[in-house]
Amino acid sequence: MSKEKFLKNLGKHIKELREKKGLSAAEFARRAEMERSHIARLESGQTNPTSTTLKVICDALDISFEELFKGFNKTR
């Protein structure tokens, strides 16, 4: 899988997890202490998140790091 495809899939997965939690993008950005525009870039796969950013995302979604990647590549 190419880097670009991986990032698009990761962003899509993060968005799905956010929506499953019933969070708007604005509320998710507030919880993650990030700009809404940064969340949009992450969810669209336009940016490569650091491990620290992934930790912040997990905290904002109230999930473990393992849960973030659980089943990630099975359906992609």
C-alpha positions as CSV (number, residue, x, y, z in Angstrom):
1,M,0.0,0.0,0.0
2,S,1.4,3.4,-0.9
3,K,1.9,6.1,1.7
4,E,-0.8,8.2,0.2
5,K,-3.3,5.4,0.3
6,F,-2.4,4.5,3.9
7,L,-2.9,8.2,5.0
8,K,-6.2,8.4,3.2
9,N,-7.4,5.1,4.8
10,L,-6.1,6.2,8.3
11,G,-7.9,9.5,8.0
12,K,-11.1,7.8,6.9
13,H,-10.8,5.4,9.8
14,I,-10.3,8.3,12.3
15,K,-13.4,10.0,10.9
16,E,-15.4,6.8,11.2
17,L,-14.3,6.4,14.8
18,R,-15.2,10.0,15.6
19,E,-18.6,9.7,14.0
20,K,-19.2,6.4,15.9
21,K,-18.5,8.3,19.1
22,G,-21.1,10.9,18.0
23,L,-18.6,13.7,17.9
24,S,-18.7,16.6,15.5
25,A,-15.5,17.7,13.9
26,A,-15.6,20.9,16.0
27,E,-16.1,19.0,19.3
28,F,-13.3,16.5,18.3
29,A,-11.0,19.4,17.5
30,R,-11.8,21.0,20.9
31,R,-11.1,17.8,22.8
32,A,-7.9,17.2,20.9
33,E,-6.9,20.9,21.4
34,M,-6.3,21.2,17.6
35,E,-7.5,23.5,15.0
36,R,-10.6,22.3,13.1
37,S,-8.6,22.7,9.8
38,H,-5.9,20.3,11.1
39,I,-8.6,17.7,11.9
40,A,-10.0,18.2,8.4
41,R,-6.5,17.6,6.9
42,L,-6.0,14.5,9.1
43,E,-9.4,13.0,8.2
44,S,-8.8,13.6,4.5
45,G,-5.3,12.0,4.5
46,Q,-3.5,15.2,3.6
47,T,-1.2,15.1,6.5
48,N,1.0,12.5,8.2
49,P,0.3,12.5,11.9
50,T,3.1,12.1,14.4
51,S,2.9,9.5,17.1
52,T,2.2,12.3,19.5
53,T,-0.7,13.4,17.4
54,L,-2.1,9.9,17.2
55,K,-1.9,9.7,21.0
56,V,-3.9,13.0,21.3
57,I,-6.4,11.6,18.8
58,C,-6.8,8.5,20.9
59,D,-7.2,10.5,24.1
60,A,-9.8,12.7,22.4
61,L,-11.7,9.6,21.2
62,D,-11.3,7.9,24.6
63,I,-9.7,4.8,22.9
64,S,-6.4,3.1,23.3
65,F,-3.7,3.3,20.7
66,E,-4.3,-0.4,19.9
67,E,-8.0,0.3,19.3
68,L,-7.1,3.0,16.8
69,F,-5.5,0.4,14.6
70,K,-7.7,-2.6,15.4
71,G,-9.2,-3.9,12.2
72,F,-7.8,-0.9,10.3
73,N,-6.4,-2.8,7.3
74,K,-8.9,-5.6,7.3
75,T,-11.6,-3.5,5.5
76,R,-9.4,-1.2,3.4
